[in-house]
């Protein structure tokens, strides 16, 4: 840009300006200062939309020495299709300092210093289009949405036995609902040949490098009720191909002899047969793709994907009936919530897991 900086780069807003242009009605009153985040005034049917969107990240170890962890990253999205330069005032509930860790507001918001309690009044002069009014990090106020364990044990070099035992929405009540829930076992360095086992609920499928368990299929959401889900089974893999660097024939022979001696020695020293199998397998597995940076062994974790609705898990909420607009105007106010899983990981209880040491208080 040769002169200045664009104030609004929203495609929908620029398209509206290009179609309708500016008119004398778009100029704000003399006594009103037009904010930088609203260079173009809205004309049309008015409405005000709020959406709380939360991402749930969790790591489940099922080990006494390693605590499980769960955190929520949330934001309040807003779309204010309001004429003129109005101010919007509403009470935000769920700002308990014991649950909410970080708060950051859009520059258009005016927030008085919090005096304690669970409610906070927020006033803002909304820009055009969709924008993020608030970002926060919080703890879950309803308990862990999905908890349990995942175990996988290699019974041979090309076959593994696994077990899932999960509890969904334990202790949850209406209006919370779970729209779908899927568990995926990734095997990026082995090819899956077959799968045996029947889950207590849902359906199972697999492709070359993963197994997918659909506990709650999309479009068949369930209300807030506790669900116990188990899935024992076995998975068989194609034999892996030993990969060695291309060197001279004599050097390859030396390496092969050393590897053979080491394998025999390891087999004699190791009491745990499974540990020997894992070491032998991982020795010749090719490097994993960057899309799976944590899969530094053959089998490490399962990933849970889900979507929930009805209310937020942090306790953050907005009462649409308490929203006030100045100057006074009758505008429909809509409020909704969306809760999605982020990195929701079940580490293999029987395998090695990465963990960071936490400082002692």
ChimeraX attribute file (.defattr): number of C-alpha atoms within 10 A of each C-alpha:
attribute: neighborCount
match mode: 1-to-1
recipient: residues
	/A:1	5
	/A:2	4
	/A:3	5
	/A:4	6
	/A:5	7
	/A:6	9
	/A:7	12
	/A:8	16
	/A:9	8
	/A:10	11
	/A:11	10
	/A:12	12
	/A:13	17
	/A:14	14
	/A:15	11
	/A:16	14
	/A:17	14
	/A:18	10
	/A:19	9
	/A:20	9
	/A:21	11
	/A:22	13
	/A:23	7
	/A:24	6
	/A:25	10
	/A:26	15
	/A:27	14
	/A:28	14
	/A:29	11
	/A:30	7
	/A:31	6
	/A:32	11
	/A:33	9
	/A:34	17
	/A:35	14
	/A:36	12
	/A:37	14
	/A:38	18
	/A:39	16
	/A:40	23
	/A:41	20
	/A:42	21
	/A:43	13
	/A:44	8
	/A:45	9
	/A:46	15
	/A:47	15
	/A:48	19
	/A:49	16
	/A:50	21
	/A:51	19
	/A:52	22
	/A:53	19
	/A:54	27
	/A:55	19
	/A:56	25
	/A:57	16
	/A:58	22
	/A:59	19
	/A:60	23
	/A:61	24
	/A:62	19
	/A:63	12
	/A:64	7
	/A:65	7
	/A:66	13
	/A:67	11
	/A:68	14
	/A:69	13
	/A:70	16
	/A:71	17
	/A:72	25
	/A:73	20
	/A:74	25
	/A:75	21
	/A:76	20
	/A:77	19
	/A:78	22
	/A:79	19
	/A:80	22
	/A:81	21
	/A:82	23
	/A:83	15
	/A:84	19
	/A:85	20
	/A:86	17
	/A:87	17
	/A:88	20
	/A:89	18
	/A:90	18
	/A:91	18
	/A:92	17
	/A:93	16
	/A:94	20
	/A:95	23
	/A:96	17
	/A:97	13
	/A:98	8
	/A:99	17
	/A:100	20
	/A:101	14
	/A:102	13
	/A:103	13
	/A:104	13
	/A:105	17
	/A:106	13
	/A:107	12
	/A:108	17
	/A:109	18
	/A:110	14
	/A:111	12
	/A:112	10
	/A:113	8
	/A:114	12
	/A:115	8
	/A:116	10
	/A:117	11
	/A:118	15
	/A:119	17
	/A:120	18
	/A:121	14
	/A:122	17
	/A:123	18
	/A:124	19
	/A:125	21
	/A:126	26
	/A:127	23
	/A:128	21
	/A:129	16
	/A:130	16
	/A:131	14
	/A:132	16
	/A:133	21
	/A:134	17
	/A:135	18
	/A:136	19
	/A:137	19
	/A:138	26
	/A:139	20
	/A:140	18
	/A:141	13
	/A:142	15
	/A:143	15
	/A:144	21
	/A:145	21
	/A:146	20
	/A:147	19
	/A:148	17
	/A:149	20
	/A:150	25
	/A:151	20
	/A:152	22
	/A:153	19
	/A:154	20
	/A:155	13
	/A:156	13
	/A:157	17
	/A:158	18
	/A:159	18
	/A:160	17
	/A:161	17
	/A:162	16
	/A:163	18
	/A:164	19
	/A:165	16
	/A:166	15
	/A:167	16
	/A:168	20
	/A:169	21
	/A:170	17
	/A:171	12
	/A:172	17
	/A:173	13
	/A:174	10
	/A:175	10
	/A:176	18
	/A:177	19
	/A:178	23
	/A:179	18
	/A:180	19
	/A:181	21
	/A:182	19
	/A:183	21
	/A:184	19
	/A:185	19
	/A:186	23
	/A:187	23
	/A:188	20
	/A:189	20
	/A:190	20
	/A:191	17
	/A:192	22
	/A:193	16
	/A:194	16
	/A:195	17
	/A:196	11
	/A:197	14
	/A:198	13
	/A:199	18
	/A:200	13
	/A:201	15
	/A:202	16
	/A:203	14
	/A:204	19
	/A:205	12
	/A:206	17
	/A:207	13
	/A:208	16
	/A:209	15
	/A:210	16
	/A:211	19
	/A:212	18
	/A:213	20
	/A:214	19
	/A:215	21
	/A:216	19
	/A:217	16
	/A:218	14
	/A:219	8
	/A:220	9
	/A:221	16
	/A:222	15
	/A:223	17
	/A:224	19
	/A:225	16
	/A:226	15
	/A:227	14
	/A:228	15
	/A:229	16
	/A:230	18
	/A:231	18
	/A:232	17
	/A:233	15
	/A:234	17
	/A:235	19
	/A:236	19
	/A:237	18
	/A:238	14
	/A:239	14
	/A:240	15
	/A:241	9
	/A:242	10
	/A:243	10
	/A:244	11
	/A:245	6
	/A:246	8
	/A:247	9
	/A:248	8
	/A:249	9
	/A:250	9
	/A:251	11
	/A:252	14
	/A:253	12
	/A:254	11
	/A:255	13
	/A:256	13
	/A:257	12
	/A:258	12
	/A:259	12
	/A:260	12
	/A:261	12
	/A:262	12
	/A:263	15
	/A:264	11
	/A:265	11
	/A:266	15
	/A:267	16
	/A:268	11
	/A:269	10
	/A:270	11
	/A:271	10
	/A:272	9
	/A:273	13
	/A:274	15
	/A:275	16
	/A:276	17
	/A:277	17
	/A:278	18
	/A:279	14
	/A:280	15
	/A:281	17
	/A:282	15
	/A:283	12
	/A:284	13
	/A:285	16
	/A:286	16
	/A:287	12
	/A:288	16
	/A:289	10
	/A:290	8
	/A:291	8
	/A:292	11
	/A:293	8
	/A:294	12
	/A:295	19
	/A:296	15
	/A:297	21
	/A:298	18
	/A:299	23
	/A:300	24
	/A:301	27
	/A:302	23
	/A:303	19
	/A:304	21
	/A:305	17
	/A:306	22
	/A:307	19
	/A:308	24
	/A:309	19
	/A:310	16
	/A:311	19
	/A:312	23
	/A:313	26
	/A:314	26
	/A:315	18
	/A:316	25
	/A:317	22
	/A:318	21
	/A:319	13
	/A:320	17
	/A:321	10
	/A:322	11
	/A:323	18
	/A:324	18
	/A:325	18
	/A:326	11
	/A:327	10
	/A:328	10
	/A:329	12
	/A:330	9
	/A:331	16
	/A:332	12
	/A:333	17
	/A:334	16
	/A:335	15
	/A:336	17
	/A:337	20
	/A:338	17
	/A:339	24
	/A:340	19
	/A:341	20
	/A:342	18
	/A:343	14
	/A:344	22
	/A:345	21
	/A:346	25
	/A:347	24
	/A:348	23
	/A:349	18
	/A:350	15
	/A:351	15
	/A:352	13
	/A:353	16
	/A:354	9
	/A:355	10
	/A:356	6
	/A:357	7
	/A:358	6
	/A:359	5
	/A:360	4
	/A:361	3
